[in-house]
Amino acid sequence: MQATLPARVKRRRSQRKSWGPLEIGRSRGVRRRLRHGSAGFVPAPRFTSSRPLVEPVSTVEEGYFASFAFYRRLGVVAAVAVLAFTLLALRAWSLELLHSTDYLKQSQAQQIRVVNLPAPRGAIVDDKLRPLATAGAQLAVVADASALGGGPFDSTWKPVARGRKTLAQVSRLTNVPVATLVTRIQRSLVQSPFGPAVIVPHASRALTFFMDERAAEFPGLHVVELPTRSYPQGSLGGEYLGLLGQVSQDELKSSQYKHAKAGMVVGQSGVEATYDRYLNGGFAHARVRVNALGQIASPLRAEPTKKAPGVLQLTIDARIQRAAEKAVKDGIASAHAAGYGQASTGAAVVIDPRDGAIKALASYPGVNQLRAAQDPEYLQNLLTGKTPGLLNLATQGLYPAGSTFKPIVAEAALASGLITPSTYLACTGSLTVGNIVFHNVEPAINQSMNLEQALEMSCDTWFYRLGEQFYFRQVNGSLAIQQWAKWLGLGHPTGVDIPGEAGGVVPTPAWLKKTFGSGPQGYWYEGTSVNLSIGQGFLEVTPLQMAVAYSTLANGGNVVQPHLAKGLVGQHRQLFKYPPTRKLKLRDVWAIRNGLYDAAHGSTGTSTAIFGSFPIPVSGKTGTAQDPHGSDDSWYASWAPSDHPRYVVVVLIPHGGFGANAAAPAAREIYSSIFHVKAK
């Protein structure tokens, strides 16, 4: 059944004009007449249509595609395409075959991070190659920051919940707050983002065993061995070996540590600091692979060390050093036995007068470097002054020299022509200068003496009178005492090869005025010269300076350069040279030597009771220096054997009383060890 269309649609279909062939031909004729301008043209009906969406920019006649120009253009395009693909092929060939190894390395380098780890330091041995400080290892707990928390791996790092739980377990075992553990990790990340962070630097064996047995309970934590200092001789030599610590920003700017890098452990004192460039092993390097997020994706793989550090040999004799340290303690005990209970410190120096090699350098109380390496609290108290011992009395302790200064005054008087060895001066019980009475140790004595006798008996008034003569010459500009004291090594650093040496004071009128101004205290009186002539007043020296001065008197005029380092041994073998700092022409020094020998062996010698029967001849001078803060300081300066000096020994016991009470017995104990003499 056919559907019925609406009437409106039917009407539209009936109105459409049907075009047959005749009408089409007619329409073509109309268009031709329009083209030729026929006057009788009647326009045909116009049909409207929509405009095409895309219109050609230009049109080409059909015949162009068969022309030479078309094929020429097509050939140029083809040549360019072939050239481009050829270049691409050549580049691909170059990347794959010629430079594949280089690009592979670059690609792998982007996955690898180099981690700096502490390296072992070079060993330190004594003159007989006995080890004093060697490379050791200590147990420590380290943390993998990427396993305990997410990035960024810098000072803002924070542990996630799981990581904080792990650190809390460590905190309970070590009594270290979690915040402190986090801070240690953050500091480590600043220095080395991919290196292990040490959170327990000195782990006990019990802790390490516990963590190793329960490794699954401590994810991201590991027990490792870190290089450290080992001291086979115990605490021996803390006065000169020195301490270690991480280099600071200020130290990196100094020339002494120009070889160091940030985060490196360097010597902070003693020979560890002076010769750090030889002892420092630098960094040991390890490699670790990271993923695209910068997280650690493999364990550390250590690289072989390229260059081992040097082995430093010292001039120290460990046997003599041990004897010197014990002798100082025994000297303090002798002072206590003599009634000088204030004595609690002391120092001793043993030096070779021929070349300045230091055989022993003792200071009590001293630094226990073994404990400092294992106990951070002790080290902190030492650095802050809560625990005494950081001050090396042998090189930094400043004290009046007392009668040990008299041989220096004697040489100044001989060299300046003030006296001769045969000059006699009165030795009396006292001497009045102005309105001040200067007393002698022997108040009843009254006799005339020459230089040798004055040194043997240590007559103060004899040297007082010498001081008066120096004063009258000083008015005319002569400063013979001060000049010779400085030439012999006093009043300035000796240049010993450990840092922090004190310079001391040899007073002059200019120094007095500069220090105290233009008032009465800043004026140089006759009594000032008298005081200086027996090593009192403003004079301040160190035991090492006195050892250099006596070495010069013993060897005939060579002012030695005191030193602790002998050279490098092993594959870096090298001997250091220390020429004399000055060569002096001593005048009639034989008289001083005779006087010092008589002081230890003569009938009135101040140390005859100590060395009169000693099998090795010793020449020495006691010193009793007045101290305004307590009892007198006890000194003894000497050398042995007397005729062929091989060792100079200087001992100081502050507040120890007379030189013969504490310092001289300690010096005898040192000589007994040096020459293998059994104590009686």
FENTA-V146927 format. One record per residue. N is the residue number from 1. RES is the residue in one letter. PHI is phi in whole degrees, -180 to 180 (999 if undefined). Layout:
n=N res=RES phi=PHI
n=N res=RES phi=PHI
This chain:
n=1 res=M phi=999
n=2 res=Q phi=-83
n=3 res=A phi=-74
n=4 res=T phi=-86
n=5 res=L phi=-81
n=6 res=P phi=-64
n=7 res=A phi=-65
n=8 res=R phi=-65
n=9 res=V phi=-72
n=10 res=K phi=-63
n=11 res=R phi=-62
n=12 res=R phi=-65
n=13 res=R phi=-67
n=14 res=S phi=-72
n=15 res=Q phi=-83
n=16 res=R phi=-68
n=17 res=K phi=-89
n=18 res=S phi=-95
n=19 res=W phi=-105
n=20 res=G phi=-99
n=21 res=P phi=-64
n=22 res=L phi=-66
n=23 res=E phi=-66
n=24 res=I phi=-65
n=25 res=G phi=-64
n=26 res=R phi=-62
n=27 res=S phi=-65
n=28 res=R phi=-69
n=29 res=G phi=-67
n=30 res=V phi=-61
n=31 res=R phi=-67
n=32 res=R phi=-69
n=33 res=R phi=-64
n=34 res=L phi=-66
n=35 res=R phi=-68
n=36 res=H phi=-94
n=37 res=G phi=74
n=38 res=S phi=-68
n=39 res=A phi=-75
n=40 res=G phi=-92
n=41 res=F phi=-75
n=42 res=V phi=-116
n=43 res=P phi=-57
n=44 res=A phi=-81
n=45 res=P phi=-61
n=46 res=R phi=-95
n=47 res=F phi=-108
n=48 res=T phi=-90
n=49 res=S phi=-142
n=50 res=S phi=-74
n=51 res=R phi=-75
n=52 res=P phi=-61
n=53 res=L phi=-71
n=54 res=V phi=-124
n=55 res=E phi=-115
n=56 res=P phi=-66
n=57 res=V phi=-74
n=58 res=S phi=-146
n=59 res=T phi=-122
n=60 res=V phi=-123
n=61 res=E phi=-64
n=62 res=E phi=-60
n=63 res=G phi=-74
n=64 res=Y phi=-64
n=65 res=F phi=-69
n=66 res=A phi=-109
n=67 res=S phi=-88
n=68 res=F phi=-68
n=69 res=A phi=-61
n=70 res=F phi=-64
n=71 res=Y phi=-68
n=72 res=R phi=-66
n=73 res=R phi=-63
n=74 res=L phi=-63
n=75 res=G phi=-68
n=76 res=V phi=-63
n=77 res=V phi=-63
n=78 res=A phi=-64
n=79 res=A phi=-65
n=80 res=V phi=-62
n=81 res=A phi=-62
n=82 res=V phi=-62
n=83 res=L phi=-63
n=84 res=A phi=-62
n=85 res=F phi=-67
n=86 res=T phi=-66
n=87 res=L phi=-62
n=88 res=L phi=-62
n=89 res=A phi=-66
n=90 res=L phi=-64
n=91 res=R phi=-65
n=92 res=A phi=-63
n=93 res=W phi=-63
n=94 res=S phi=-65
n=95 res=L phi=-66
n=96 res=E phi=-79
n=97 res=L phi=-110
n=98 res=L phi=-76
n=99 res=H phi=-115
n=100 res=S phi=-63
n=101 res=T phi=-66
n=102 res=D phi=-64
n=103 res=Y phi=-70
n=104 res=L phi=-66
n=105 res=K phi=-65
n=106 res=Q phi=-64
n=107 res=S phi=-65
n=108 res=Q phi=-70
n=109 res=A phi=-63
n=110 res=Q phi=-69
n=111 res=Q phi=-96
n=112 res=I phi=-109
n=113 res=R phi=-121
n=114 res=V phi=-92
n=115 res=V phi=-109
n=116 res=N phi=-89
n=117 res=L phi=-121
n=118 res=P phi=-62
n=119 res=A phi=-108
n=120 res=P phi=-63
n=121 res=R phi=-89
n=122 res=G phi=-69
n=123 res=A phi=-79
n=124 res=I phi=-122
n=125 res=V phi=-124
n=126 res=D phi=-90
n=127 res=D phi=-63
n=128 res=K phi=-101
n=129 res=L phi=66
n=130 res=R phi=-75
n=131 res=P phi=-71
n=132 res=L phi=-105
n=133 res=A phi=-145
n=134 res=T phi=-130
n=135 res=A phi=-82
n=136 res=G phi=-123
n=137 res=A phi=-140
n=138 res=Q phi=-131
n=139 res=L phi=-78
n=140 res=A phi=-147
n=141 res=V phi=-106
n=142 res=V phi=-117
n=143 res=A phi=-123
n=144 res=D phi=-96
n=145 res=A phi=-61
n=146 res=S phi=-69
n=147 res=A phi=-86
n=148 res=L phi=-100
n=149 res=G phi=-170
n=150 res=G phi=-88
n=151 res=G phi=-73
n=152 res=P phi=-76
n=153 res=F phi=-92
n=154 res=D phi=-146
n=155 res=S phi=-68
n=156 res=T phi=-97
n=157 res=W phi=-61
n=158 res=K phi=-135
n=159 res=P phi=-77
n=160 res=V phi=-80
n=161 res=A phi=-58
n=162 res=R phi=-65
n=163 res=G phi=-67
n=164 res=R phi=-65
n=165 res=K phi=-64
n=166 res=T phi=-65
n=167 res=L phi=-65
n=168 res=A phi=-64
n=169 res=Q phi=-64
n=170 res=V phi=-64
n=171 res=S phi=-61
n=172 res=R phi=-67
n=173 res=L phi=-80
n=174 res=T phi=-111
n=175 res=N phi=62
n=176 res=V phi=-104
n=177 res=P phi=-59
n=178 res=V phi=-60
n=179 res=A phi=-60
n=180 res=T phi=-68
n=181 res=L phi=-63
n=182 res=V phi=-64
n=183 res=T phi=-62
n=184 res=R phi=-65
n=185 res=I phi=-66
n=186 res=Q phi=-62
n=187 res=R phi=-64
n=188 res=S phi=-66
n=189 res=L phi=-67
n=190 res=V phi=-64
n=191 res=Q phi=-80
n=192 res=S phi=-149
n=193 res=P phi=-61
n=194 res=F phi=-109
n=195 res=G phi=-87
n=196 res=P phi=-69
n=197 res=A phi=-93
n=198 res=V phi=-80
n=199 res=I phi=-107
n=200 res=V phi=-130
n=201 res=P phi=-69
n=202 res=H phi=-123
n=203 res=A phi=-83
n=204 res=S phi=-75
n=205 res=R phi=-65
n=206 res=A phi=-62
n=207 res=L phi=-65
n=208 res=T phi=-66
n=209 res=F phi=-64
n=210 res=F phi=-62
n=211 res=M phi=-73
n=212 res=D phi=-66
n=213 res=E phi=-72
n=214 res=R phi=-122
n=215 res=A phi=-60
n=216 res=A phi=-66
n=217 res=E phi=-83
n=218 res=F phi=-127
n=219 res=P phi=-64
n=220 res=G phi=88
n=221 res=L phi=-115
n=222 res=H phi=-142
n=223 res=V phi=-99
n=224 res=V phi=-132
n=225 res=E phi=-108
n=226 res=L phi=-107
n=227 res=P phi=-66
n=228 res=T phi=-149
n=229 res=R phi=-90
n=230 res=S phi=-116
n=231 res=Y phi=-121
n=232 res=P phi=-60
n=233 res=Q phi=-93
n=234 res=G phi=74
n=235 res=S phi=-84
n=236 res=L phi=-62
n=237 res=G phi=85
n=238 res=G phi=-63
n=239 res=E phi=-70
n=240 res=Y phi=-126
n=241 res=L phi=-67
n=242 res=G phi=97
n=243 res=L phi=-110
n=244 res=L phi=-114
n=245 res=G phi=-169
n=246 res=Q phi=-71
n=247 res=V phi=-65
n=248 res=S phi=-94
n=249 res=Q phi=-65
n=250 res=D phi=-66
n=251 res=E phi=-67
n=252 res=L phi=-64
n=253 res=K phi=-83
n=254 res=S phi=-85
n=255 res=S phi=-70
n=256 res=Q phi=-64
n=257 res=Y phi=-115
n=258 res=K phi=-67
n=259 res=H phi=-84
n=260 res=A phi=-88
n=261 res=K phi=-127
n=262 res=A phi=-57
n=263 res=G phi=88
n=264 res=M phi=-83
n=265 res=V phi=-88
n=266 res=V phi=-130
n=267 res=G phi=-73
n=268 res=Q phi=-105
n=269 res=S phi=-158
n=270 res=G phi=60
n=271 res=V phi=-69
n=272 res=E phi=-59
n=273 res=A phi=-82
n=274 res=T phi=-62
n=275 res=Y phi=-111
n=276 res=D phi=-62
n=277 res=R phi=-63
n=278 res=Y phi=-91
n=279 res=L phi=-86
n=280 res=N phi=-72
n=281 res=G phi=-83
n=282 res=G phi=71
n=283 res=F phi=-108
n=284 res=A phi=-89
n=285 res=H phi=-108
n=286 res=A phi=-136
n=287 res=R phi=-118
n=288 res=V phi=-140
n=289 res=R phi=-93
n=290 res=V phi=-121
n=291 res=N phi=-90
n=292 res=A phi=-64
n=293 res=L phi=-90
n=294 res=G phi=80
n=295 res=Q phi=-92
n=296 res=I phi=-65
n=297 res=A phi=-123
n=298 res=S phi=-158
n=299 res=P phi=-72
n=300 res=L phi=-68
n=301 res=R phi=-123
n=302 res=A phi=-71
n=303 res=E phi=-99
n=304 res=P phi=-66
n=305 res=T phi=-71
n=306 res=K phi=-79
n=307 res=K phi=-141
n=308 res=A phi=-80
n=309 res=P phi=-70
n=310 res=G phi=-80
n=311 res=V phi=-109
n=312 res=L phi=-92
n=313 res=Q phi=-101
n=314 res=L phi=-98
n=315 res=T phi=-82
n=316 res=I phi=-63
n=317 res=D phi=-105
n=318 res=A phi=-58
n=319 res=R phi=-67
n=320 res=I phi=-70
n=321 res=Q phi=-61
n=322 res=R phi=-64
n=323 res=A phi=-66
n=324 res=A phi=-66
n=325 res=E phi=-64
n=326 res=K phi=-68
n=327 res=A phi=-64
n=328 res=V phi=-63
n=329 res=K phi=-63
n=330 res=D phi=-68
n=331 res=G phi=-64
n=332 res=I phi=-64
n=333 res=A phi=-63
n=334 res=S phi=-64
n=335 res=A phi=-63
n=336 res=H phi=-63
n=337 res=A phi=-65
n=338 res=A phi=-87
n=339 res=G phi=97
n=340 res=Y phi=-104
n=341 res=G phi=-73
n=342 res=Q phi=-73
n=343 res=A phi=-64
n=344 res=S phi=-145
n=345 res=T phi=-134
n=346 res=G phi=-177
n=347 res=A phi=-151
n=348 res=A phi=-147
n=349 res=V phi=-131
n=350 res=V phi=-121
n=351 res=I phi=-136
n=352 res=D phi=-85
n=353 res=P phi=-70
n=354 res=R phi=-81
n=355 res=D phi=-139
n=356 res=G phi=85
n=357 res=A phi=-70
n=358 res=I phi=-85
n=359 res=K phi=-94
n=360 res=A phi=-156
n=361 res=L phi=-144
n=362 res=A phi=-112
n=363 res=S phi=-146
n=364 res=Y phi=-129
n=365 res=P phi=-71
n=366 res=G phi=-116
n=367 res=V phi=-89
n=368 res=N phi=-93
n=369 res=Q phi=-66
n=370 res=L phi=-66
n=371 res=R phi=-70
n=372 res=A phi=-63
n=373 res=A phi=-75
n=374 res=Q phi=-112
n=375 res=D phi=-122
n=376 res=P phi=-60
n=377 res=E phi=-67
n=378 res=Y phi=-63
n=379 res=L phi=-62
n=380 res=Q phi=-64
n=381 res=N phi=-66
n=382 res=L phi=-68
n=383 res=L phi=-71
n=384 res=T phi=-89
n=385 res=G phi=89
n=386 res=K phi=-68
n=387 res=T phi=-111
n=388 res=P phi=-71
n=389 res=G phi=131
n=390 res=L phi=-71
n=391 res=L phi=-80
n=392 res=N phi=-88
n=393 res=L phi=-64
n=394 res=A phi=-69
n=395 res=T phi=-118
n=396 res=Q phi=-121
n=397 res=G phi=-79
n=398 res=L phi=-108
n=399 res=Y phi=-145
n=400 res=P phi=-65
n=401 res=A phi=-82
n=402 res=G phi=64
n=403 res=S phi=-70
n=404 res=T phi=-65
n=405 res=F phi=-83
n=406 res=K phi=-62
n=407 res=P phi=-60
n=408 res=I phi=-70
n=409 res=V phi=-63
n=410 res=A phi=-63
n=411 res=E phi=-66
n=412 res=A phi=-63
n=413 res=A phi=-70
n=414 res=L phi=-67
n=415 res=A phi=-68
n=416 res=S phi=-89
n=417 res=G phi=79
n=418 res=L phi=-71
n=419 res=I phi=-141
n=420 res=T phi=-124
n=421 res=P phi=-59
n=422 res=S phi=-98
n=423 res=T phi=-70
n=424 res=Y phi=-110
n=425 res=L phi=-130
n=426 res=A phi=-78
n=427 res=C phi=-113
n=428 res=T phi=-119
n=429 res=G phi=-72
n=430 res=S phi=-163
n=431 res=L phi=-144
n=432 res=T phi=-98
n=433 res=V phi=-121
n=434 res=G phi=67
n=435 res=N phi=-111
n=436 res=I phi=-114
n=437 res=V phi=-101
n=438 res=F phi=-102
n=439 res=H phi=-97
n=440 res=N phi=-104
n=441 res=V phi=-62
n=442 res=E phi=-96
n=443 res=P phi=-71
n=444 res=A phi=-99
n=445 res=I phi=-78
n=446 res=N phi=-162
n=447 res=Q phi=-152
n=448 res=S phi=-95
n=449 res=M phi=-135
n=450 res=N phi=-95
n=451 res=L phi=-63
n=452 res=E phi=-61
n=453 res=Q phi=-67
n=454 res=A phi=-65
n=455 res=L phi=-72
n=456 res=E phi=-61
n=457 res=M phi=-90
n=458 res=S phi=57
n=459 res=C phi=-76
n=460 res=D phi=-70
n=461 res=T phi=-67
n=462 res=W phi=-61
n=463 res=F phi=-77
n=464 res=Y phi=-59
n=465 res=R phi=-64
n=466 res=L phi=-67
n=467 res=G phi=-63
n=468 res=E phi=-62
n=469 res=Q phi=-64
n=470 res=F phi=-63
n=471 res=Y phi=-64
n=472 res=F phi=-66
n=473 res=R phi=-73
n=474 res=Q phi=-65
n=475 res=V phi=-60
n=476 res=N phi=-92
n=477 res=G phi=102
n=478 res=S phi=-90
n=479 res=L phi=-123
n=480 res=A phi=-65
n=481 res=I phi=-61
n=482 res=Q phi=-63
n=483 res=Q phi=-65
n=484 res=W phi=-71
n=485 res=A phi=-62
n=486 res=K phi=-72
n=487 res=W phi=-63
n=488 res=L phi=-84
n=489 res=G phi=114
n=490 res=L phi=-98
n=491 res=G phi=82
n=492 res=H phi=-160
n=493 res=P phi=-61
n=494 res=T phi=-76
n=495 res=G phi=89
n=496 res=V phi=-59
n=497 res=D phi=-86
n=498 res=I phi=-134
n=499 res=P phi=-74
n=500 res=G phi=89
n=501 res=E phi=-68
n=502 res=A phi=-83
n=503 res=G phi=-89
n=504 res=G phi=81
n=505 res=V phi=-138
n=506 res=V phi=-115
n=507 res=P phi=-69
n=508 res=T phi=-134
n=509 res=P phi=-57
n=510 res=A phi=-66
n=511 res=W phi=-64
n=512 res=L phi=-63
n=513 res=K phi=-68
n=514 res=K phi=-66
n=515 res=T phi=-81
n=516 res=F phi=-113
n=517 res=G phi=82
n=518 res=S phi=-92
n=519 res=G phi=-75
n=520 res=P phi=-59
n=521 res=Q phi=-71
n=522 res=G phi=-91
n=523 res=Y phi=-102
n=524 res=W phi=-90
n=525 res=Y phi=-99
n=526 res=E phi=-63
n=527 res=G phi=-66
n=528 res=T phi=-66
n=529 res=S phi=-67
n=530 res=V phi=-62
n=531 res=N phi=-62
n=532 res=L phi=-65
n=533 res=S phi=-65
n=534 res=I phi=-115
n=535 res=G phi=75
n=536 res=Q phi=-113
n=537 res=G phi=78
n=538 res=F phi=-90
n=539 res=L phi=-65
n=540 res=E phi=-139
n=541 res=V phi=-134
n=542 res=T phi=-105
n=543 res=P phi=-57
n=544 res=L phi=-67
n=545 res=Q phi=-62
n=546 res=M phi=-66
n=547 res=A phi=-65
n=548 res=V phi=-66
n=549 res=A phi=-63
n=550 res=Y phi=-70
n=551 res=S phi=-64
n=552 res=T phi=-66
n=553 res=L phi=-67
n=554 res=A phi=-76
n=555 res=N phi=-93
n=556 res=G phi=98
n=557 res=G phi=132
n=558 res=N phi=-87
n=559 res=V phi=-81
n=560 res=V phi=-73
n=561 res=Q phi=-97
n=562 res=P phi=-67
n=563 res=H phi=-153
n=564 res=L phi=-109
n=565 res=A phi=-93
n=566 res=K phi=-94
n=567 res=G phi=161
n=568 res=L phi=-106
n=569 res=V phi=-119
n=570 res=G phi=87
n=571 res=Q phi=-70
n=572 res=H phi=-101
n=573 res=R phi=-52
n=574 res=Q phi=-163
n=575 res=L phi=-101
n=576 res=F phi=-86
n=577 res=K phi=-114
n=578 res=Y phi=-134
n=579 res=P phi=-69
n=580 res=P phi=-58
n=581 res=T phi=-78
n=582 res=R phi=-161
n=583 res=K phi=-118
n=584 res=L phi=-104
n=585 res=K phi=-98
n=586 res=L phi=-78
n=587 res=R phi=-110
n=588 res=D phi=52
n=589 res=V phi=-68
n=590 res=W phi=-60
n=591 res=A phi=-66
n=592 res=I phi=-67
n=593 res=R phi=-63
n=594 res=N phi=-64
n=595 res=G phi=-65
n=596 res=L phi=-72
n=597 res=Y phi=-67
n=598 res=D phi=-65
n=599 res=A phi=-65
n=600 res=A phi=-105
n=601 res=H phi=-137
n=602 res=G phi=-72
n=603 res=S phi=-66
n=604 res=T phi=-111
n=605 res=G phi=-65
n=606 res=T phi=-72
n=607 res=S phi=-124
n=608 res=T phi=-63
n=609 res=A phi=-64
n=610 res=I phi=-93
n=611 res=F phi=-116
n=612 res=G phi=-59
n=613 res=S phi=-106
n=614 res=F phi=-71
n=615 res=P phi=-67
n=616 res=I phi=-103
n=617 res=P phi=-66
n=618 res=V phi=-119
n=619 res=S phi=-111
n=620 res=G phi=-160
n=621 res=K phi=-134
n=622 res=T phi=-77
n=623 res=G phi=-143
n=624 res=T phi=-126
n=625 res=A phi=-101
n=626 res=Q phi=-68
n=627 res=D phi=-122
n=628 res=P phi=-65
n=629 res=H phi=-99
n=630 res=G phi=165
n=631 res=S phi=-66
n=632 res=D phi=-64
n=633 res=D phi=-89
n=634 res=S phi=-100
n=635 res=W phi=-120
n=636 res=Y phi=-151
n=637 res=A phi=-123
n=638 res=S phi=-160
n=639 res=W phi=-146
n=640 res=A phi=-160
n=641 res=P phi=-63
n=642 res=S phi=-62
n=643 res=D phi=-80
n=644 res=H phi=-130
n=645 res=P phi=-61
n=646 res=R phi=-117
n=647 res=Y phi=-138
n=648 res=V phi=-110
n=649 res=V phi=-122
n=650 res=V phi=-126
n=651 res=V phi=-126
n=652 res=L phi=-131
n=653 res=I phi=-123
n=654 res=P phi=-57
n=655 res=H phi=61
n=656 res=G phi=-91
n=657 res=G phi=88
n=658 res=F phi=-64
n=659 res=G phi=-60
n=660 res=A phi=-78
n=661 res=N phi=-78
n=662 res=A phi=-127
n=663 res=A phi=-70
n=664 res=A phi=-63
n=665 res=P phi=-61
n=666 res=A phi=-66
n=667 res=A phi=-64
n=668 res=R phi=-62
n=669 res=E phi=-63
n=670 res=I phi=-68
n=671 res=Y phi=-63
n=672 res=S phi=-62
n=673 res=S phi=-72
n=674 res=I phi=-63
n=675 res=F phi=-99
n=676 res=H phi=56
n=677 res=V phi=-101
n=678 res=K phi=-73
n=679 res=A phi=-68
n=680 res=K phi=-109
